[in-house]
């Protein structure tokens, strides 16, 4: 990359992850904030620094797509709740590359054909590229999985277990109403598994194709496990016999054989009826082959610092990917194509 180059970056959305990304772009030694798009009318007109706890920057938030499209910028960090294809195509066609935490672009062959064609046309018009990444999916399902697989010559199965202990989250509505913890035991709602299948199945499929074992089937299913005793968590009471843990498994198969697997383990207690080998939050990656390995990743932060820590896991990799994405050939780019994402600290 050119020595001393500075990238002009637009931040799109300021939720939990977007706010962290905004702060990191403002503080980045080689990046300049060019613009800020927000969804909330209450944030329009506010200074970007005010929205992320920093001094004023002179950049005011807008909710106008046209204003952002008209800006001179190298890249947009696209981090909204949903994917607005009209906005994305306008950004790409205007000459702005996009790095997004949306999981729609991990593996182009799995995209809706019409949407893929629109994005590729916009990239061709603007000479731009778009790349999906984050912590999970992204880092753990692609960037970390690939070097672990590089140790093998015979492949059995790669399993990524993600552990999320949510017992310290004081969010009763999210945990009890939306996620279903503390609810009476019942069959798992398989629509949840199908939802994860889109993002994680496509991310794993990218790797499966790269190693020559393309996924011809993606299996998704979920399981629930009951608490073995009454407990009190930050959000409230979880009675014995109600939902204390849930696990969703996404498996990519090649010719009927599982080759890559992701398991999301969410729980409010490890004292459950099933033997799921739950542990503290983080990841465990296991390879089965002629040189098997097991890698355990945990987050060495205190409980009181955890809420401030976790947004960075998702926000920082997209920022670090900006130079590589801006230098890439036009189109929908993948981790396999971009190679290592190397952060710039000066």
Secondary structure, DSSP 8 states (H G I E B T S, - for coil): --TT--EEEEEE--SHHHHHHHHHHHH-TTEEEEEEE-S-GGGTT-BTTGGGTS---S-B-B--HHHHHTS--SEEEE--SS--HHHHHHHHHTT-EEEES-GGGS-GGGS-HHHHHHHHHHHHHHT-EEEE--IIIIIIIIIHHHHHHTT-SSEEEEEEEEEEE-TT---HIIIIIII-TTSB-----HHHHHHHHHHHHHHHHHHHHHTT---SEEEEEEEEEEBSS-EEETTEEE-TTBEEEEEEEEEEEETTEEEEEEEEEEES-S-BSS-----SSEEEEEEEETT--EEEEE----GGGHHHHHHHHHHHHHHHHHHHHHHS-SEEE-HHHH--------
